[in-house]
Amino acid sequence: MPKIKQLLADGQIVRTFGLGQLISPKLVEIVGEHGEFDALWLDFEHAGLTMKEIELATLAAKAYGIDHFVRLPATDYASIMRPLEAGAGGVMVSMVQSPAEAEQAVRWAKFWPRGERGMNGGNRDGRFGLTPMTEYVKKANAETFIGIQIETAGAIAAAAEIAAIPDVDLLFVGPADISQVLGVPGDFENPRCLATIEGIARACAEAGKPWGIVPRDPAYAQRMRSWGCQMFVMAFDMRTFHAGIRVTKEMYSAFFPRPA
């Protein structure tokens, strides 16, 4: 299965499954058995995953050819480096406030000449020291995926500048946080929210940079696709679990009578 960066470069859609609250290698395997998801979003920001959980999830995903990245706030160098060494294929950096912060995240994720990531090679991403160092550095620099979330007032204002930063592979729109920044929390169809997202889409188009979003429903996803969106987080573990419970109750509706 093609990796995220290749799908984006080819103008294809990246169908993503989000996992955090219910993280389990078995759940990753179940997603893999169903097929057709291209990427796994591991939510370190809101779920507080451990490195061991990230390691096991990425191992399970690799077995099914599913690419993966960790969504996290880039609070320091180690916050970027450790998930990559644990085996994650990339990072999605949340709550970025400025182009300078986006540039710093890139430098933390890349080796020389682009960045300043510490040299190791002895962890999972370097085949525990078996990959020659020169090959390890070249491969990591070429393949590591870096997404930057546009969800703060500073990032919204500087979307065009962030999109122009070399080695930022994708801008990711956070509709919920954008609605909060605009003073209409949860009103995703508010004209101001839609206009802001459309402006980010234009900035990405001008920079030749792909972008992604968490769609609210199929109609919303189709609208975003018409604006050029390529990455869609179509499923999250909690939403999928709730949906499964609802379908089960509807299937056995005679045993779950609705209140009069």
C-alpha positions in Angstrom: 0.0 0.0 0.0 1.4 3.5 -0.9 2.7 5.6 2.0 1.0 8.9 2.9 3.6 11.1 1.2 3.3 9.1 -2.1 -0.5 9.3 -2.0 -0.4 13.1 -1.5 2.2 13.5 -4.2 0.0 11.6 -6.6 -3.0 13.8 -5.8 -4.8 10.9 -4.1 -7.0 10.8 -1.0 -5.5 9.6 2.3 -8.2 7.7 4.2 -7.3 7.8 7.9 -8.5 6.0 11.0 -7.9 7.9 14.3 -7.0 5.9 17.4 -6.3 7.1 20.9 -8.8 6.4 23.8 -9.2 2.8 22.8 -5.7 2.1 21.6 -4.9 -1.6 21.2 -2.9 -3.6 18.7 -5.9 -5.8 18.2 -8.0 -2.9 17.2 -5.4 -1.8 14.7 -5.5 -5.4 13.3 -9.3 -5.3 13.0 -9.0 -2.0 11.0 -6.4 -3.7 8.9 -8.5 -6.7 8.3 -11.4 -4.5 7.0 -8.9 -2.9 4.6 -8.9 0.3 2.6 -7.6 2.7 5.3 -4.4 4.2 4.2 -3.1 5.7 7.5 -3.4 5.5 11.2 -3.7 8.6 13.3 -2.3 8.0 16.8 -3.6 10.7 19.2 -0.9 11.5 21.7 -2.3 15.0 22.3 -5.6 14.0 23.8 -5.1 10.4 24.8 -1.6 10.6 26.4 -0.3 7.5 24.7 2.8 5.8 26.0 5.8 5.0 23.8 5.1 1.3 24.3 1.5 1.8 23.0 2.9 3.7 20.0 5.4 0.9 19.3 2.8 -1.8 19.4 0.3 0.1 17.3 2.8 0.9 14.6 4.0 -2.8 14.5 0.4 -3.9 14.0 -0.2 -1.2 11.3 2.9 -2.2 9.4 1.8 -5.8 9.2 -1.2 -4.6 7.2 0.7 -2.0 5.1 -1.0 0.9 6.9 1.2 4.0 7.2 1.0 6.0 10.5 1.8 9.2 12.3 1.5 10.6 15.9 -0.6 13.7 16.5 1.2 15.7 19.3 2.0 19.2 20.6 5.6 19.9 19.9 6.5 21.1 23.3 10.2 20.2 23.0 12.7 18.2 20.9 12.0 14.9 22.6 8.3 15.1 22.0 9.1 14.9 18.2 12.1 12.5 18.3 10.7 9.7 20.6 7.7 8.7 18.6 9.8 8.6 15.4 12.4 6.4 17.1 9.5 4.2 18.4 8.6 3.5 14.8 6.0 6.1 13.9 6.1 7.1 10.2 5.7 10.8 11.0 4.1 13.4 13.2 1.1 15.8 13.1 2.0 18.8 15.1 -0.9 20.4 16.9 -1.5 23.9 18.4 1.2 25.5 16.3 1.1 29.3 16.9 3.5 30.6 14.2 5.6 29.8 11.2 8.6 29.8 13.5 7.1 27.0 15.6 6.3 25.0 12.4 9.9 25.5 11.2 11.2 24.4 14.6 9.1 21.2 14.5 10.5 20.4 11.0 14.1 20.9 12.3 13.4 18.6 15.3 12.1 15.9 12.9 14.9 16.1 10.3 18.6 15.3 10.3 21.3 17.5 8.7 21.2 19.3 6.3 17.6 20.2 6.9 17.4 19.8 10.6 19.1 19.1 13.9 17.6 15.8 15.0 19.9 13.8 17.3 21.8 10.9 15.8 21.0 7.5 17.2 19.9 4.7 14.8 19.8 2.1 17.6 16.0 2.1 17.9 13.2 0.6 15.9 13.4 3.2 13.1 17.0 2.3 12.5 16.4 -1.5 12.7 18.1 -1.4 16.1 21.4 -0.3 14.7 21.5 -2.6 11.7 20.8 0.1 9.1 24.1 1.9 8.2 24.0 5.4 9.6 24.3 7.2 6.3 21.4 5.1 4.9 19.4 5.6 8.0 19.7 9.4 7.9 18.9 9.6 4.2 15.9 7.3 4.5 14.5 9.1 7.6 14.8 12.5 5.9 13.1 11.3 2.8 10.3 9.3 4.3 9.3 11.0 7.6 5.9 12.7 7.2 5.3 16.1 8.9 1.9 17.6 9.2 1.1 21.0 10.8 -2.3 21.7 12.2 -3.9 25.0 11.5 -6.2 25.6 14.4 -4.9 28.6 16.4 -5.4 32.3 15.6 -1.7 32.7 14.8 -1.6 29.7 12.5 -4.7 30.8 10.7 -3.3 34.2 10.1 0.0 32.7 8.8 -1.4 29.7 6.9 0.3 30.9 3.6 3.7 31.3 5.3 3.4 27.9 7.0 2.4 26.2 3.7 5.5 27.6 2.1 7.9 26.0 4.7 10.0 23.3 3.0 9.4 19.8 4.2 6.0 20.5 5.7 4.1 17.8 3.9 0.6 18.8 4.7 -1.5 21.4 6.6 -4.3 19.9 8.6 -7.4 21.9 9.4 -9.0 21.6 12.9 -12.6 22.7 12.4 -13.5 22.4 16.1 -10.7 24.7 17.3 -11.2 27.0 14.4 -14.8 27.5 15.4 -13.6 28.3 18.9 -11.1 30.8 17.7 -13.8 32.5 15.7 -16.1 32.7 18.7 -18.7 30.2 17.4 -17.6 26.9 19.1 -19.2 23.9 17.5 -20.9 25.8 14.7 -18.9 24.1 11.9 -21.2 25.3 9.2 -20.9 29.0 10.3 -20.0 31.1 7.2 -16.9 32.5 9.1 -15.7 28.9 9.7 -16.2 27.9 6.1 -14.6 31.1 4.8 -11.5 30.5 7.0 -11.1 26.9 5.8 -11.6 28.0 2.2 -8.8 30.6 2.7 -6.5 27.9 4.1 -7.3 25.7 1.1 -6.4 28.6 -1.3 -3.1 29.2 0.6 -2.3 25.5 0.2 -3.2 25.5 -3.5 -0.9 28.5 -4.1 2.0 26.8 -2.3 1.3 23.5 -4.0 0.8 21.9 -0.6 -1.9 19.3 0.3 -4.2 19.7 3.2 -6.5 17.6 5.4 -9.5 17.8 7.7 -11.7 15.8 10.1 -15.0 15.9 8.1 -18.3 16.3 10.0 -20.4 14.1 7.6 -20.3 12.9 4.0 -21.7 16.1 2.5 -19.1 18.1 4.4 -16.3 15.8 3.2 -17.5 16.2 -0.4 -17.4 20.0 0.0 -13.9 19.9 1.4 -12.8 17.5 -1.4 -14.1 20.1 -4.0 -11.8 22.6 -2.3 -8.8 20.3 -2.8 -8.7 18.4 0.5 -6.7 15.2 0.3 -6.5 13.7 3.8 -9.7 12.8 5.6 -9.8 11.4 9.1 -13.0 9.5 8.4 -13.1 7.4 11.6 -12.1 7.6 15.2 -12.1 4.8 17.7 -14.7 6.4 20.0 -17.0 7.4 17.1 -16.8 4.0 15.5 -17.5 2.2 18.9 -20.6 4.5 19.4 -21.8 3.8 15.9 -21.5 0.1 16.4 -23.5 0.2 19.6 -26.2 2.2 17.9 -26.4 -0.2 14.9 -26.6 -3.1 17.3 -29.4 -1.5 19.3 -31.3 -0.7 16.1 -30.8 -4.3 14.9 -32.4 -5.6 18.2 -34.8 -2.7 18.5 -37.6 -4.9 20.0 -35.3 -5.5 23.0 -34.4 -1.9 23.4 -37.8 -0.1 23.3 -37.6 3.6 23.1 -39.2 5.6 26.0 -42.8 6.7 25.2 
